[in-house]
Amino acid sequence: MPLPRILLLSLGGTITMTRSAGGGIVPTLTAADLAASVPGLAAVAAIETLSPLRRPSAGLTLDDLIGVARTLNDRLADDLDGAVVIQGTDTIEETAFVLDTLVDGDKTVVVTGAMRGPESAGADGPGNLLAAAIVAGSPAARGLGVVAVLNDEIHAARLVQKAHTALPSAFRSPLAGPVGLVIEGDARIVLRSRRPPVLTGPLADEPVPVALLKMGIGDDGRLLAALPDLGFRGVVIEGMGAGHVPEALADTVSALVARIPVVLASRAETGPVFSRTYGYPGGEIDLLSRGALSAGLLSGLKARLLLQLLLRAGIDRAAYAPYFADP
Ligand code: ASP
C-alpha cells in the first residue's frame, strides 16, 4: 500500500528552537530539518514540508492561522492525505481550535509541538512528530476534525488545554479525556464527537478586536464598560463558576449587549455554562436573559477566537448558537 502523503507545516515553537548566542533558545529549524531528525518518519508517510513562519507561538496572529487554514484547505482538496502543523505549545489549543473551525473535509489535521527543545536530553519533539504523522495518515482518525497530538495522546481541538508549563504531559482534555492514543505505531481512537459547523465563507481582511475578561471577587466592571469605546467589537466574559458575575455588573452587561456581542464562558477549568439554575442578579439565567450568549463548553480562549471569526464572517448574532453548541 502506498504511504499516506502528509504535509508538515512549521510555524516555529520550542520544537524548532536551538541555543542562541544571546542566551536562551530561539526558533531556527525548518520543517525539513525536523523531518530529517525523526527516526522512522519516512516509513510511515511520504512527507512534504513547508515552513511559512519561525516564531514563538505567543507571536502568532489570527491572520497567520487564517492563512494556514487556507493553505490546508487548498492542499487537502488536492493530493494530500493529511497534514501536521508544528508550532509552540503555548498556543496549540488556540491554533487547533481555529483550524477546526476553518478547515473543511474529513482529512486529518494534527497540531503538535514539544515541551523540550531539540538539544535537550529527553527531547519530546521527534516522538511527537512521529506520532502526529501516524495520526494524520491514519484512516481511523478521519472525520475527527483537527486534533492535537503530544505525548502519544490524541486530543480534540475543542477540548484540549495546556495544563502545565513544563512537563511533556502538559496537555489535557479535562472534560472527557483524550479521544485516542498512539500505540505500537497505530492511532487507536476511543471517542468520537460530532463536528460543529465549519466556517467556509469569506472572512473580512480587517482584524476584529474581541476582549477576554476574567471575573474576580469585587470586579467593579470599569474595564468591561470601557470596551466598546476602546474599539472592541465583542467580549467574552470568563464568569465565576457556571457563568456568573458580581450583581453590581449585571446592568453593565445589559449596556454592553446593546452595543457589542457578549459571550459568557466560565473561569472554571472545565464544564458548561449553565442556563437554568441560578436565579439571582448576575447569575446565568439573568445574564442570558439580558442577551449574553453562552459559550457552552468552550473555554474563554476558544470562545474569543470563535467570536472573532464569526464577526469576520459577517454572520448575524442570531445565528451564532450552533457554532457554540456542545459537540
Ligand atoms: N514558548 C514556546 C512557544 O510556544 C513554548 C513551546 O513551544 O513549548 O513557542
Residues whose N, C-alpha, C, O or C-beta is under 5 A from the ligand:
A	BS01	LIG	G13 T14 I15 R55 P56 S57 A58 Q87 G88 T89 D90 T91 G113 A114 M115
